[in-house]
Amino acid sequence: MRGTLRTLRAVQWTMLGSILLYAVVGEVLSTGTGAADSSLKYVFTTAGVAIVGIIFVVRRTLVLRSAENLASHPDDSLTLGHWKNGYIATYALCEALALFGVVLRFTGCNFRQSLPFYIGGFVLLVFFGPREPRHSFREG
């Protein structure tokens, strides 16, 4: 369990750094502000909202359910694998959100239009950091 937590934290920090790198690369290598297609911005915004929704579904179905099982059975390797894969899927979706900002930047959008995607991916990655599964004491 401890090794898995360290691995997930390393993946999280690496992806946080890559989002910062995306913003820098987008600024340095972009062709400048041109006439960006407004429909493309709407498509990416809609896809970004959908990705945020998918992130919450993945966390609910993989991470949180597995965490409940791991709290009572910490030696269950199958559940540990589901828990780890849920975090990695969550991080990949956060990364995809930030990549939308890079793509928009290269298609002619300015930095202000790409910034919400960078910030969204970064904040979600920070917010969904790996936590050791613990018992939840619910009445019922």
Secondary structure, 3 states (H helix, E strand, C coil): CHHHHHHHHHHHHHHHHHHHHHHHHHHHHCCCCCCCCHHHHHHHHHHHHHHHHHHHHHHHHHHHHHHHHHHHCCCCHHHHHHHHHHHHHHHHHHHHHHHHHHHHHHCCCCHHHHHHHHHHHHHHHHHCCCCCCCCCCCCC
